[in-house]
Amino acid sequence: MKHDYYHFHEWTPALKQTGDEFVAKIHEAAPELEVLFMGAAALGLPGKNDLDIDILCEGKEIKHYADILKPIFGAPQELNEEMAVWSYMQDGVEIDCILSDPSRPNSHVPKQRKVFEILKVNSDLQNRYKQLKYECDGLPYDQYEAKKKEFLKELEAL
């Protein structure tokens, strides 16, 4: 979704519960799929009040699983050979979901998973990330994204 300015929202248990409910619905529809609920909401950190969900499958099965997931997410905003993307608002929460093949060369999943796992176990880095989010409140969204990208790139190097 397009954002003009970044505004953080405090984390709430309800946000994580909503993410967990999406994961359960996906597993109910397609139990064989690996589902990753990552991002600030999954870590219990403030953020954009969004859910970041990655669903993993082989590239040749993307269209098949996009059809299976339509009752949960509706029609994807983007659907091609590499991915299906859903991005919409639901009850004030931004839902960002990507169905993709993590083994394709340009996949975002390996780096994102690594950074998430580092943050999950390191409270000092979580606090730095949280502070960055507070400091960026009200900035133009592209400036927030640049600062966040710089921080996450530092974690990728660990």
KAWO-V275325 format. One record per backbone hydrogen bond with DSSP energy under -1.0 kcal/mol. NH is the residue of the N-H (numbers start at 1). CO is the residue of the C=O. If there is no record, write none. Layout:
# KAWO-V275325
nh/co
NH/CO
NH/CO
This chain:
# KAWO-V275325
nh/co
6/139
9/47
16/12
17/13
18/14
19/15
20/16
21/17
22/18
23/19
24/20
25/21
26/22
27/23
28/24
29/25
30/26
33/30
36/54
38/52
43/39
45/40
47/9
51/94
53/96
54/36
55/98
56/34
57/100
61/58
62/59
65/61
66/62
67/63
68/64
69/65
72/69
73/69
74/70
77/85
78/85
80/83
84/99
85/78
86/97
88/95
90/93
93/90
94/49
95/88
96/51
97/86
98/53
99/84
100/55
104/101
107/104
112/108
113/109
114/110
115/111
116/112
117/113
118/114
119/115
120/116
121/117
126/122
127/123
128/124
129/125
130/126
131/127
132/128
133/129
134/130
135/131
136/132
137/134
138/6
139/136
141/4
144/140
145/141
146/142
147/143
148/144
149/145
150/146
151/147
152/148
153/149
154/150
155/151
156/152
157/153
158/155
